Each structure stands twice: as C-alpha cells, then as structure tokens.
Amino acid sequence: MTKTIAKLREVPAHGAPRSVTYWRVEGSLLEVGAMRLVGFFTWNAQSFSERWARRLGMAAMALSRPFAYGASRTFATRLLHTLLRGVSQDRLDLLGEEYFQYVLKPQLRREAVEKLLAVLRSGEEVVLVSQLLDNVLRPLADHFGISSFVSNRLEFRDGYATGRLLSPVVRPRGPLAWIASGSTDGRVPREKLLARLGWKGPELDAATQTAARPPAPAGRAVAALGDVPRIELLAVRETLANRHILLVGVTGFIGKVWLVDLLENVSSIAKITLLIRRNRTTSAQRRFEKIIEESPAFDTLQERHGRQLGAFLREKVEVVEGDVSLPGLGLDEATQARLAKSLDLIVNSAGLTDFNPDLREALASNVDSAVHLLVFLRKCNHAGLMHLSTCYVVGMRDGRVAEGLQDNYTPAQDSNFDAQREVDSLREMIGRIEARAESPELTRALRRQALGRAGDPSAVPAEELDGVLKRNRVRWSRNRLLRVGMRRAQHLGWPNTYTYTKSLGESILARHGQDLPIAIVRPSIVESSMRSPFVGWNEGINTSGPLSYLLGTNFRQLPTNERKCLDVIPVDMVCRGMTLIAAAIVARRNARVYQLATSAINPVNMGRSIELTGLAHRKHYRTQQGIEHWFKVKFETIPVSKQRYERLSIPMQKAVVSRINRIAVILRMKKAPLARQERDLLRAEKLIELYEPFILHNEHVFESENARLLSAALSPEERALFAFDPESIDWWDYWINIHIPALRRWCYPLMEGRPLEARAPRELDWSAQAACAGASPNSTSPSDPLWRSS
C-alpha cells in the first residue's frame, strides 16, 4: 500500500483545474471515534500525576457521554475535548503523528484506500473530512499526499489547549451510522455533507485546512535606532567578490560550516586563507586535508565538484601554519607582510569552549588571541576584524541584553574593575601557582602520595616514580588553576571561566580597537544545522548535548525555571549572520556588536524545550523494540523546583546509594554493590550544577536587531541564501525532527564511548595536474609547499 501511495505522488498534475471531492474518513477508511483518540492523549501526558488525573476525568466522561450524546452530538464533542485543557500543542502534534502511525495506519481498509487512490489518480482534488483532531488528520492527509482536510480544531493560548473546540465543530455521525460502515466509498457531495454537519457553505470553506504544518508566526518589524549604521541595500556577493579573507578556527564546528557556506554561495570570493595550528605529529596542511577527506560537512561540496574538489580548494583556499595565541599569529615575517597587504577581512572563530578550563588555556585562547589580532590588524593595509564571542559574556544578571560593547564590564557592576589590570593579576596568579608546583614542599607531598602508605622508595623504580610525580604535578597545577579561575569568575558575576575570559577579550578589543573596523559577534547556544551544509549536521560534544542525553535516560526531574528562555540557534543561521556581517565590515557599514540569538524574536522557554526533548526521545524509542525502550517511552523528564530536585531526585538518590556502599565497606565486602550507580549519579549531579546558570538562573533576552537590519537590506534574490531570520524557525519541527536526531547520530555515540558510523574517507585528487585543470589567476601554485601532503 505504501509503495502505491509513493507512486501516486509521482503522477504529474493535470493542467486543468481539478474538481473538489469531499471524503468522509469515518465509515470508509476507518471506523474510529473521538473517545479513543482523547483517551490516547490523556494516557500519554507528561507527568505521572497528570496522567492519573486525566484518566479519572476520562472515566467520568465515559459515564456521562451517552447522556451528552443523546442531548446533542455537537455538545458531546465539545464536552469530550475539555479533557485536553492544558495539554501543549507540541505534545498533541507528536502524539497525533504517533496515533496515526501505530493505531490508525494498520486499521486502514485496503479497499477504501484503493478507491481513494483511484480518485486521486483521476485528477480530482480530495478534501478529507473527519471528527478527529487536526493533529491526527494532518499526518493521515500527508500519508496520501492530500493537501486539504476538514477536522476539529482546539483553541490554543500560549501554546496550550484551552479545552475549547473552535467553531464549526465536526460532530460525529448519527447513532445508526454503523449500518453504512460497510461502504468503502467515502465520497460525500458538498450539499449532503453540509446537511450532515449542520453547517452552511462559508463554514465549510473556513474550516478547510492545509495539510502542511502551519508556518511560524511572522516576526515583528525591525528598525534602526541609535548610532547603528544605516544600510539601504546590502549586496553580499558583490561586496565579497574578489576579496581575501583570513579565517581562524576552521577546525571548529562553526568554522567548518561557514567555510562551506562561503565556498557554496560566494563563489566570486578571491581567496580564503586558513590559519591552522600544527599538532605534535601533524602539519597544518595535513590537518586541513584530513578535515576535507573525513568531515561530513563537506559532503555537499563533494557532490558538486566530485574528484575535482581538491583542485577547487587549491584554487580558493590557502593554508598557513600559525597560532592565534602567539605574537604575530605564529607566522613568519614574510607571511605576515604578504597577508597584511592583501587581506580584506580577518575572522576569528577560534576559542576554547570548555566551560571550566585550565586558566592558562582560557587566557591564551580567549584573551591573548584578541591582543595578537589587534596588533596584526594594525599592520594590515585595509583589513577589518570579525571576532566571535558569546552572548553569555553578560554573566549572571536578568533582563533584556542590548547589543552594546562596554569596556571594563563586570556583571557585578564593580566600578573599580579594570580589564587590563585583571589580566595582569591573573598572569601573576598563574606564575605563583606554577612556582608552587615546582617547590620542594609540594614535591615532598606528591612523593609521599605516589609512594602510598608503605612509603618505601625501593619498592618503586626511580624512572616510574619520576613519571608519576610529573603527572601528579601537572594534575595539581591544572586543578588549582581551574578552581582559581572559577572562583574569580563567580566572584565578578560570571557563571564560569569561559564567559569570564571571553568578556576580558571583548574589553581588550573595546579599549584598544576603537579606531579599527571591528565587529564582535555573539552567538547564543549554537546547535544543529537546519539546512546547511545539510539538514541535521552537528559535531562533537557540544553545549546542550550532555543535558539532552541525560533527558533521554530514566532521569525524571530537572531543576529549572520553566519561564526562562533557552536561547538556541542553528549553526547555519549563525553562519548566514556571519556572512552578512562580513559584507558589512568590508563595506565599512558595520555595528560594533552583533548578537545572533533567538530569545527576543522567537523564544522557546525551558519548559517547552524540556518537553520537546522528551517528545523527540519518545519518537525514537517508539521505533525500538525491547522492554528498556518501552520504559523510556513512559518516563519523561519534567521541570521541577530546586528544592524538589534536592529532596526527591539525584541528591537524595546519591545519598541513599552512598550510605549503602558505606555499609558494604563496614561489612568488609570485597566490592561496593552500587559503586557504578554512585559514580553515574555523581556525574549527573555535576552536569546539572554546570548547567544551572543556563537552565535555572539568569533570565536573559538577547536582542538581535543589528543582524536583522542587515538581513532587511538584502535584495529578494539574496534573501533566500543569506537572510538572518530566527522568526522562521519552527521549534517543534527543529527539535523533534532535526536537532535531537542530529545529536543522536553525531554526538551521543561520543558520550557513550562508541565510534561514529563508519564512512570511507573521500578520495580527492590533490595532484598538481588536477590543480592546473581548474586553476585561475588567483589560484595557489601547485608547487607551493603549503599544498604538499605530509
């Protein structure tokens, strides 16, 4: 049957206008009532208490329904759907798909399906009519490739059902309708249908819906305020044509996607130079080649260029070996001079994204890089700088966050704070800790620790002891610097070392780069792609991955503020914003700060994001076999207060498990019976502590008007490629069908210690002949040592 429907969709449309045929679902395709459907919805509420409350209501409804039905079929239908008051539209849409897939689809009558397909093949336009809710009828219509239907519709306010059906109501068929249930032909003339429903013609037309998901509500208009540069028309391709860009951070998630986006959509760009750091055993050039050969992000470029992708990249891309955390970007004088003459734009997307890193690494990546980029920028003839930061430099505070740049900023509003003095103080602190790590006192303490209780030096070989001492010394320094950075950040009002050092980098740029063409770009939480380089691309263990993974287990209660916005933005929308900003910098029409975020224009709060994550996991586990997956379908995480979390969730469970393990030690058991469970609970507790600033505290709303202004200045032809339009995101579709499946494919295996799905490295011709075949006057010479494979 499915193959037949698939073939039907391939039949070309007739040129002549098609006549409309109304097809009643009940009695032909199916014999189903609204009672079972509402029961299915009530039995699959989010929390256990809600499920039982709705089940009691369902039992009362079953007793009263015969009397209500006898009084009025329309009234009985309205009364039944009051049980769905308070259920989210997101849940009804997902459960509607599930109800069709697993309950209704197996019940479709084959003879009726064949008749319906015959009508569709004849060129008639079919409109399905049913007393079921549109949440169920939409997937049924999509299954047959039908574009319109008439069904019952619930009223929603703020995304939750009020329990009221919108007029007109599709009432059930009459009490003797079972007599006609043997017919497989559901066609009903319009006049007869109106009589059966008790409607008038305009009501039927108004109740007809499209099978496509309703579009996202239109975003509000954008207007330039303050000193933001006015741009009437922004021609991205024309502005970036024949330009030379230096991209720092191409090995990262955003860097790869933006490189692909530029190569696909701005083909007139002259050259993109990539600054890549050398690893211990791998040259910068070979690191780039491995990225091209192995990363799925370049699949679309591979499809476009085939084996000539290597030649195309030789023409457009140059690799230089350097390090943005070193003076001169780690480049030799000749390379610096050459780039300084030709560069039009420097893009720094590099940065350490670990929330709580070693303070030395955080300063080198997030502060030193800003200093060295400023020095290099002053050497350039006409280059501008786009520096990627994060929206969360705002720190621990509430309210609307404007797109402004403030020198010496601290969330704690410390008037005596000086960013440069703070950086110098941190360097002194690092020096003292490193000196302490080499001190005789600590060496003796680490030696005693390495020798253990016996303390016998002869029991451990000298070389082995030296190795243990060295590792412990490094671990001691790192742990001390991690704690120092975290304490200082929280004292000044930042949640972690990452946002603290990112803000210090911004202050350096604000103080020393006032006269330079610089734009600071602040993305929020960057997640899976919507369309580029393909739908659902993600990489590594990113920001929300561990938390969403936890929500897919049997974990039940997450301490959170339901009303707080979780500001998530797809990576390709960030990259479209970056392209707009790049063109604005080159044209010298840029603002100082651009926030690429969704919370101000298309917000999704924590309550909704938790439910969407649970629904996405439910959709996956519903397709799996086994009792474990059945249990996970029944367990969904719910948002709770911090007090309830501590009283009933992980902290309480960990306390019980720890007590059992301590009793086992007292009883001198060989192995603690719940040691693994205690470790798992401890990891989950630390994870939630790490995410608390983002899910429980700090109600941020990030404005993103500057990027939307650039988007509004695009021509209609370029808007489809480069528009920054967060208002267009359908969060239900993104979360359930794109984001969580992307995490499940690209990120969860890494968290579980499993390899990603195997794929053969793409075969590219990096030879000189291939480069010459597609060479242009701007192409790098095939003999250039930068292009030699390691």
C-alpha positions in Angstrom: 0.0 0.0 0.0 2.8 2.4 0.9 4.5 1.8 -2.5 1.2 2.5 -4.3 0.9 5.8 -2.5 4.5 6.7 -3.3 3.9 6.1 -7.0 0.8 8.2 -6.8 2.8 11.2 -5.6 4.9 10.9 -8.8 1.9 11.3 -11.1 2.2 14.7 -12.8 -0.6 17.2 -12.0 -3.2 17.8 -14.6 -3.2 21.1 -16.4 -6.9 21.7 -16.0 -8.4 22.8 -12.6 -9.4 19.9 -10.5 -12.9 19.4 -9.1 -13.2 19.1 -5.3 -14.3 15.8 -3.7 -15.1 15.6 0.0 -14.2 12.2 1.5 -15.6 11.2 5.0 -12.9 9.3 6.8 -15.2 7.5 9.4 -17.1 4.7 7.8 -14.8 4.3 4.8 -11.1 4.4 5.5 -11.6 3.8 9.2 -14.2 3.1 11.9 -12.9 5.2 14.7 -14.4 7.6 17.3 -13.0 10.6 19.1 -13.3 8.9 22.5 -10.3 6.6 21.8 -8.2 9.4 20.5 -8.8 11.6 23.5 -8.1 8.6 25.7 -4.8 8.1 24.0 -3.8 11.7 24.6 -4.8 11.6 28.3 -2.9 8.4 28.8 0.3 9.9 27.5 0.6 13.1 29.5 4.0 14.4 30.5 3.9 13.6 34.3 2.6 10.6 36.2 0.3 12.8 38.3 -1.2 14.5 35.2 -1.8 11.1 33.6 -3.8 9.8 36.5 -5.8 13.0 36.9 -6.7 12.9 33.2 -7.6 9.2 33.4 -10.0 9.9 36.2 -11.6 12.6 34.1 -11.8 10.1 31.2 -13.6 7.6 33.4 -16.2 10.3 34.4 -16.6 11.3 30.8 -17.3 7.7 29.7 -20.2 7.6 32.2 -21.7 10.9 31.2 -21.1 10.7 27.4 -24.2 8.7 26.5 -26.4 11.4 28.1 -24.5 14.2 26.5 -24.5 12.4 23.1 -28.3 12.0 23.4 -28.8 15.6 24.1 -26.6 17.0 21.3 -23.8 15.4 19.3 -22.1 18.8 19.0 -22.3 19.4 22.7 -20.9 15.9 23.4 -18.0 16.5 21.2 -17.2 19.8 22.8 -17.5 18.3 26.3 -15.2 15.4 25.5 -12.3 17.7 24.3 -12.4 19.7 27.6 -10.3 16.8 29.0 -7.4 18.2 26.8 -7.3 21.5 28.6 -3.6 22.3 29.5 -2.0 19.9 27.0 0.6 21.6 24.9 0.2 21.8 21.1 3.7 20.3 20.8 2.6 17.1 22.6 -0.7 16.9 20.7 1.2 17.2 17.3 3.7 14.4 18.2 1.1 12.1 19.8 -1.2 12.8 16.8 1.5 11.5 14.4 2.1 8.6 16.7 -1.6 7.7 16.9 -1.9 7.7 13.2 1.4 5.7 12.7 0.8 2.9 15.3 -3.0 2.9 15.7 -4.8 4.1 12.7 -2.5 3.2 9.8 -2.7 -0.6 10.5 -6.5 -0.3 10.5 -6.9 1.4 7.1 -9.3 -0.6 4.9 -7.4 -1.7 1.8 -10.5 -1.5 -0.5 -11.2 2.1 0.7 -7.6 3.0 0.2 -7.6 1.7 -3.3 -10.8 3.7 -4.1 -9.3 6.8 -2.7 -6.1 6.4 -4.7 -8.2 5.9 -7.8 -10.0 9.2 -7.2 -6.7 11.0 -6.7 -5.3 9.5 -9.9 -8.3 10.8 -11.8 -7.1 14.3 -11.1 -9.8 15.2 -8.5 -8.8 17.3 -5.5 -9.8 15.4 -2.4 -10.6 17.0 0.9 -10.7 14.6 3.9 -13.5 15.2 6.5 -13.3 13.7 10.0 -14.4 14.3 13.5 -10.8 13.6 14.6 -8.5 16.5 15.6 -6.3 18.1 13.0 -3.2 16.8 15.0 -4.2 13.3 13.7 -5.8 14.1 10.4 -2.7 16.1 9.2 -0.4 13.0 9.1 -3.3 11.0 7.6 -3.6 13.5 4.8 0.1 13.7 4.3 0.2 9.9 4.0 -2.0 10.0 1.0 -0.5 13.2 -0.5 -3.7 15.1 0.1 -3.3 18.8 0.6 -6.5 19.8 2.4 -8.8 18.5 5.1 -11.6 19.4 7.4 -11.4 18.4 11.1 -12.0 19.5 14.6 -9.6 22.1 16.0 -8.6 23.0 19.5 -8.1 26.6 20.6 -4.6 27.3 22.0 -3.3 30.1 24.1 0.5 30.5 24.6 0.9 27.0 23.1 -1.5 25.2 25.4 -5.0 23.9 24.7 -7.9 25.7 26.4 -10.1 22.7 26.1 -12.4 24.5 23.7 -13.1 23.4 20.1 -13.1 26.2 17.5 -16.3 26.6 15.5 -17.6 25.0 13.4 -17.5 21.6 15.1 -17.4 18.4 13.1 -19.9 16.3 15.0 -20.0 12.5 15.0 -22.2 10.7 12.5 -25.7 9.7 13.6 -26.5 6.9 16.0 -27.3 4.5 13.2 -24.2 5.3 11.1 -22.8 1.8 11.7 -25.3 0.5 9.2 -23.4 2.3 6.4 -20.0 1.4 7.7 -19.6 -1.4 5.1 -19.2 1.1 2.3 -15.6 1.7 1.2 -16.5 4.8 -0.8 -16.3 7.9 1.4 -17.2 10.5 -1.2 -20.0 12.8 0.0 -21.5 15.6 -2.2 -20.9 19.1 -0.8 -24.6 19.7 -0.1 -25.1 16.4 1.6 -22.0 16.9 3.7 -23.3 20.4 4.8 -26.6 18.8 5.8 -24.9 16.1 7.8 -22.7 18.5 9.6 -25.4 21.1 10.1 -23.2 23.8 8.5 -23.5 26.5 5.9 -21.3 26.8 2.9 -19.0 29.6 4.3 -18.4 27.5 7.4 -17.1 24.6 5.4 -14.7 26.8 3.4 -13.4 28.5 6.6 -12.9 25.1 8.3 -10.8 23.7 5.4 -7.1 23.5 6.5 -3.9 22.8 4.6 -2.0 19.6 5.4 1.3 21.4 5.6 2.4 22.4 9.1 1.3 25.9 9.9 4.1 28.4 9.2 5.9 30.1 12.1 4.2 33.4 13.1 5.6 36.4 11.3 8.3 38.3 13.2 8.0 41.8 14.2 9.4 44.6 12.1 12.9 45.8 12.6 14.0 49.5 12.9 17.4 51.1 13.2 17.8 53.0 16.5 20.7 54.9 18.0 24.1 55.1 16.1 23.7 51.8 14.2 24.9 52.5 10.6 22.0 52.7 8.1 22.2 50.4 5.0 19.6 50.7 2.3 20.9 47.8 0.2 23.4 45.2 1.1 24.7 43.2 -1.9 26.6 40.3 -0.2 28.1 38.7 -3.3 29.1 41.9 -4.9 30.7 43.2 -1.7 32.7 40.0 -1.1 33.7 39.4 -4.7 37.5 39.3 -5.2 38.1 39.7 -1.5 40.7 37.9 0.6 39.6 36.5 4.0 41.7 35.1 6.8 39.7 32.5 8.7 41.0 31.4 12.2 39.3 28.4 13.7 38.3 26.3 10.7 38.8 23.1 12.7 35.9 24.1 14.9 32.1 23.5 14.4 31.2 27.0 13.3 34.4 27.4 11.2 33.8 24.4 9.0 30.1 25.3 8.3 31.0 28.9 7.5 33.8 27.8 5.1 31.4 25.5 3.3 28.8 28.3 3.2 31.2 30.7 1.6 32.5 28.3 -1.0 29.0 27.3 -2.0 27.3 30.7 -2.0 30.0 33.3 -2.6 31.9 31.6 -5.5 33.3 35.0 -6.6 35.5 35.3 -3.5 39.2 35.5 -4.4 40.8 33.5 -1.6 40.2 32.2 1.9 43.4 31.8 3.9 43.1 29.3 6.8 45.2 29.8 9.9 45.7 26.3 11.4 47.9 25.3 14.3 50.3 22.4 13.9 49.8 19.4 16.1 52.7 17.4 17.5 52.8 15.0 14.6 50.5 16.6 12.0 51.2 19.7 9.9 48.6 22.4 9.4 48.2 21.4 5.8 47.6 17.7 6.6 45.1 18.6 9.3 43.1 20.6 6.7 43.3 17.7 4.2 42.1 15.3 6.8 39.1 17.6 7.6 38.2 17.7 3.9 38.6 13.9 3.5 36.7 12.9 6.6 34.2 15.6 7.7 30.6 15.1 6.5 30.3 18.9 6.5 31.9 18.9 3.0 29.6 16.3 1.5 27.6 18.9 -0.5 30.8 20.3 -1.9 31.9 16.8 -2.8 28.5 16.3 -4.6 29.0 19.5 -6.6 32.7 19.1 -7.6 33.3 15.3 -7.4 37.0 14.3 -7.6 37.8 17.9 -8.7 37.1 19.1 -5.2 40.8 19.1 -4.4 41.5 21.3 -7.4 38.7 23.7 -6.5 40.0 24.0 -3.0 43.6 24.6 -4.2 42.2 27.5 -6.3 40.1 29.1 -3.5 41.8 28.1 -0.2 45.3 28.6 1.2 46.6 27.1 4.4 49.1 28.8 6.6 50.6 27.3 9.8 50.3 29.5 12.8 48.7 30.0 16.2 46.5 33.0 17.1 47.5 32.8 20.7 51.1 33.6 19.8 52.6 37.1 18.8 52.3 37.7 15.1 49.7 34.9 14.9 52.7 32.5 14.9 53.5 33.5 11.4 56.9 34.3 10.0 57.6 37.9 9.0 57.3 37.3 5.2 53.9 35.6 5.6 52.7 38.4 7.8 53.8 41.1 5.3 52.2 39.3 2.4 48.8 38.8 4.2 48.9 42.4 5.6 48.9 43.8 2.0 46.1 41.7 0.6 43.7 40.8 3.4 40.2 42.4 3.4 38.8 40.6 6.4 40.1 38.6 9.4 37.6 36.3 11.0 38.4 34.8 14.4 36.1 31.9 15.2 38.7 30.1 17.3 38.2 29.8 21.0 38.2 27.4 23.9 34.6 26.4 24.6 35.2 24.3 27.7 33.1 25.9 30.5 35.8 25.4 33.2 39.2 25.0 31.6 42.7 25.5 32.9 43.1 29.3 33.4 46.2 29.3 31.3 44.4 27.8 28.3 41.4 30.1 28.7 43.7 33.2 28.7 45.7 32.1 25.7 42.6 31.2 23.7 40.2 34.0 24.6 42.4 36.9 25.7 45.9 36.6 24.1 44.3 35.9 20.8 42.4 39.2 20.9 45.6 41.1 21.8 47.6 39.5 18.9 44.8 40.0 16.4 44.7 43.7 17.3 48.5 44.1 16.8 48.3 42.2 13.4 45.2 44.2 12.3 47.2 47.5 12.7 49.8 46.1 10.3 47.2 45.4 7.6 46.5 47.9 4.9 42.7 47.7 4.7 41.6 44.6 6.7 38.7 44.5 9.2 38.1 42.1 12.0 35.1 39.9 12.9 35.7 38.4 16.4 33.4 35.6 17.6 32.5 35.8 21.3 29.3 34.6 23.1 26.0 36.2 24.3 26.7 34.8 27.7 29.5 37.4 28.4 26.7 39.3 30.0 27.1 37.0 33.0 24.7 36.4 35.9 22.0 39.0 35.5 18.4 39.2 34.3 16.6 41.2 31.7 17.0 42.3 28.1 20.5 42.4 26.8 21.2 45.2 24.3 23.8 45.0 21.6 26.4 47.2 23.2 30.1 47.0 23.9 31.4 48.2 27.3 35.0 48.4 28.4 35.8 47.0 31.8 32.4 45.3 32.1 31.5 43.1 35.0 28.1 41.7 35.8 28.6 42.6 39.4 28.9 46.3 38.3 32.3 46.7 40.0 33.3 50.3 39.3 36.9 49.7 40.2 37.3 46.8 37.8 40.0 47.2 35.1 40.3 44.5 32.4 44.0 45.0 31.7 44.8 45.0 35.4 42.7 41.9 35.8 44.6 40.1 33.1 47.9 41.1 34.6 46.7 39.9 38.0 45.7 36.5 36.6 49.1 36.1 35.0 50.8 36.8 38.3 48.5 34.2 39.9 49.4 31.6 37.3 53.1 32.3 37.9 52.7 31.8 41.6 50.9 28.5 41.2 53.4 27.2 38.7 56.3 28.2 41.1 54.4 26.4 43.9 54.1 23.3 41.7 57.9 23.1 41.5 58.5 23.9 45.2 60.3 21.3 47.4 57.4 21.2 49.8 54.9 20.2 47.1 57.4 17.8 45.6 57.7 16.0 49.0 53.9 15.9 49.4 53.5 14.5 45.9 56.3 12.0 46.5 54.5 10.7 49.7 51.3 10.4 47.7 53.0 8.4 44.9 54.7 6.0 47.4 51.4 5.2 49.2 51.0 4.1 52.7 54.2 2.0 52.8 56.4 4.9 51.9 59.2 2.6 50.7 61.2 4.2 47.8 62.9 1.0 46.9 59.5 -0.6 46.1 59.1 1.7 43.1 61.6 2.1 40.2 63.1 5.6 40.0 62.0 6.2 36.4 58.5 5.1 37.2 58.4 7.3 40.3 59.6 10.3 38.3 56.8 9.8 35.7 54.2 9.6 38.4 55.5 12.7 40.1 55.4 14.6 36.8 51.9 13.6 36.0 50.7 14.4 39.5 52.4 17.8 39.4 50.6 18.7 36.1 47.3 17.5 37.6 47.8 19.6 40.7 48.6 22.7 38.7 45.7 22.2 36.4 43.1 21.6 39.2 44.4 24.6 41.2 44.2 26.9 38.1 40.7 25.5 37.3 39.4 26.3 40.8 41.1 29.7 40.8 39.5 30.7 37.5 36.1 29.5 38.5 36.1 31.3 41.9 37.3 34.6 40.4 34.7 34.4 37.6 31.8 33.8 40.0 33.1 36.5 42.4 32.8 39.0 39.5 29.4 37.7 38.3 30.2 35.3 35.5 29.0 31.7 35.7 32.3 30.1 34.5 35.8 30.7 33.4 34.8 30.5 29.7 32.4 33.5 29.8 34.8 35.4 32.1 37.8 35.2 29.8 35.6 35.8 26.7 34.4 39.1 28.3 38.0 40.1 29.1 38.9 39.6 25.4 36.0 41.8 24.5 37.2 44.5 26.9 40.6 44.4 25.3 39.1 44.9 21.8 36.8 47.7 23.1 39.7 49.6 24.7 42.4 49.3 22.1 40.4 48.9 18.9 38.0 51.9 18.9 39.5 53.3 15.8 39.6 50.0 13.9 36.9 48.3 11.7 36.0 45.6 14.3 32.7 43.8 14.8 32.2 41.5 17.8 29.7 38.7 17.0 28.0 37.0 19.9 26.1 33.8 19.1 24.0 32.2 21.8 23.9 28.4 22.1 24.9 27.1 18.7 23.3 23.8 17.7 22.4 21.5 14.8 22.0 22.9 11.3 18.6 23.5 9.7 19.7 23.2 6.1 23.4 23.8 5.5 25.7 22.0 4.9 22.8 19.6 5.2 19.8 19.1 7.5 20.9 17.9 10.9 24.7 18.4 11.0 26.3 18.5 14.4 29.8 17.8 15.7 31.4 16.8 18.9 30.1 17.0 22.4 28.6 20.5 22.2 26.7 22.7 24.7 23.3 21.1 25.0 24.3 17.5 24.1 25.1 16.1 27.5 22.0 17.6 29.1 19.7 16.4 26.3 21.3 12.9 26.5 20.5 12.9 30.3 16.9 13.7 29.5 16.7 10.7 27.3 17.5 8.3 30.1 15.3 7.4 33.1 16.2 10.7 34.7 12.9 12.3 35.8 13.3 15.7 37.4 15.3 18.7 36.1 15.7 21.8 38.3 14.8 24.7 36.1 12.9 27.9 35.7 10.1 27.0 33.2 9.7 30.6 32.0 13.4 31.2 31.3 14.4 31.2 27.6 16.9 28.7 26.4 18.5 30.6 23.6 19.4 28.1 21.0 20.3 29.0 17.4 21.1 26.7 14.4 24.7 26.8 13.3 23.8 27.6 9.7 21.8 30.6 10.8 24.8 31.8 12.7 26.9 31.4 9.6 24.3 33.3 7.5 24.6 36.1 10.0 28.4 36.0 9.9 28.3 36.4 6.1 26.1 39.4 6.4 28.4 40.9 9.0 31.5 40.1 6.9 30.0 42.1 4.0 29.1 45.0 6.3 32.6 45.2 7.7 34.1 45.1 4.2 31.7 47.9 3.2 32.6 49.7 6.5 28.9 49.9 7.4 29.1 47.6 10.4 27.9 48.0 14.0 30.3 47.2 16.9 28.3 44.3 18.3 26.0 41.7 16.7 24.1 39.2 18.8 23.0 36.2 16.9 20.2 34.8 19.1 16.5 33.8 19.1 15.2 34.7 22.6 14.0 38.2 21.7 12.2 37.4 18.4 11.3 33.6 18.6 11.7 32.5 22.2 11.5 28.9 23.4 11.4 28.6 27.2 12.9 25.9 29.4 9.5 24.2 30.0 8.9 23.9 26.3 12.5 22.8 25.4 12.4 20.0 28.1 9.0 18.8 26.7 10.3 18.9 23.1 13.4 17.0 24.1 11.3 14.3 25.8 8.9 14.1 22.8 11.9 13.7 20.5 13.3 10.9 22.6 9.8 9.3 22.7 9.6 9.4 18.9 12.9 7.5 18.7 12.2 4.9 21.5 8.8 4.2 20.0 10.5 2.7 16.9 12.7 0.5 19.1 12.0 -3.0 20.4 12.6 -4.2 24.0 11.3 -3.6 27.5 14.1 -0.9 28.2 12.8 1.3 25.3 9.2 0.8 26.4 10.1 2.1 29.9 11.9 5.1 28.4 8.7 6.0 26.4 6.8 6.1 29.7 9.5 8.1 31.6 9.7 11.8 30.6 11.7 14.4 32.4 9.6 17.2 34.0 10.8 20.7 35.2 10.8 21.0 39.0 12.0 23.5 41.6 15.5 23.2 43.0 14.0 22.2 46.4 12.0 19.3 45.0 15.0 18.2 42.9 17.2 18.0 46.0 14.5 16.3 48.0 13.4 13.7 45.5 15.9 13.4 42.7 19.6 12.9 42.2 21.0 14.3 45.5 18.6 12.2 47.5 19.3 9.1 45.4 23.0 9.6 45.7 22.8 9.9 49.5 20.9 6.6 49.7 23.3 4.8 47.4 26.4 6.2 49.2 25.0 5.0 52.5 24.5 1.5 51.1 28.1 1.5 49.8 29.5 2.7 53.1 27.6 -0.1 54.9 29.2 -2.5 52.5 32.7 -1.2 53.4 31.9 -1.6 57.1 30.8 -5.2 56.5 34.1 -5.7 54.6 32.5 -6.7 51.4 35.0 -7.1 48.6 33.2 -4.7 46.3 30.6 -2.0 47.0 27.4 -3.3 45.4 26.3 0.1 43.9 29.7 1.7 43.1 28.8 2.2 39.5 25.4 3.7 40.3 27.1 6.1 42.7 29.6 7.2 40.0 26.8 7.8 37.5 24.7 9.8 39.9 27.8 11.9 40.8 28.5 12.7 37.1 24.8 13.6 36.6 24.8 15.9 39.6 28.0 17.7 38.5 26.5 18.1 35.0 23.4 19.7 36.3 25.5 22.0 38.5 27.4 23.0 35.4 24.2 23.9 33.5 22.4 25.6 36.4 23.3 29.1 35.2 21.7 28.4 31.8 18.6 26.5 32.9 17.7 27.8 36.3 19.1 31.3 36.8 19.6 34.4 34.7 16.6 35.2 32.6 18.4 36.7 29.6 16.6 38.0 26.5 19.2 38.8 23.8 18.4 41.4 21.2 19.5 40.6 17.7 18.3 43.7 15.8 21.6 44.6 14.2 21.8 41.4 12.2 18.2 41.6 11.3 18.8 45.1 10.0 21.4 43.7 7.6 19.0 41.0 6.6 16.3 43.5 5.8 18.7 45.3 3.4 19.2 42.2 1.3 17.7 42.0 -2.2 15.0 39.4 -2.7 17.4 37.3 -4.7 20.0 37.1 -1.9 17.5 36.8 0.9 17.0 33.1 0.4 20.7 32.4 0.8 21.8 34.9 3.4 18.8 36.1 5.5 19.2 36.0 9.2 15.6 35.2 10.2 15.2 33.5 13.6 11.5 34.1 13.4 11.2 31.5 10.6 12.3 28.6 12.9 9.5 26.1 13.7 10.8 24.8 17.0 8.6 21.7 17.0 10.0 20.5 13.7 13.5 21.6 14.5 13.7 20.0 17.9 11.9 16.7 17.1 12.9 16.0 13.5 16.3 17.8 13.2 18.2 18.6 16.4 17.7 15.6 18.7 18.1 13.1 15.8 21.4 15.0 14.9 22.6 14.7 18.4 21.7 11.0 18.5 23.7 10.5 15.3 26.7 12.7 15.7 27.1 13.3 19.5 25.6 10.7 21.7 28.0 7.9 20.5 30.9 10.0 21.6 29.4 10.4 25.1 28.9 6.6 25.3 32.4 5.9 24.1 31.2 4.4 20.8 32.6 5.3 17.4 30.6 7.3 14.9 29.1 5.4 11.9 31.9 4.2 9.7 32.4 6.1 6.4 35.3 5.8 3.9 37.4 8.9 3.6 36.5 10.8 0.4 39.1 10.3 -2.4 40.4 13.6 -3.7 42.9 14.3 -6.3 45.4 16.7 -4.7 47.9 16.3 -7.6 49.4 19.2 -9.4 47.6 18.2 -12.7 44.2 18.4 -11.0 45.1 21.9 -9.7 46.2 23.1 -13.1 43.0 21.9 -14.7 40.8 24.3 -12.8 43.4 27.0 -12.0 42.7 30.7 -12.1 45.0 33.7 -11.9 44.3 33.8 -8.1 45.0 30.2 -7.5 47.9 29.0 -5.3 50.7 27.5 -7.3 50.7 23.7 -7.3 54.3 23.8 -6.3 53.6 25.9 -3.2 54.8 23.9 -0.2 51.6 24.8 1.6 49.9 22.3 -0.6 52.3 19.4 -0.2 50.7 16.4 1.6 52.5 15.4 4.8 
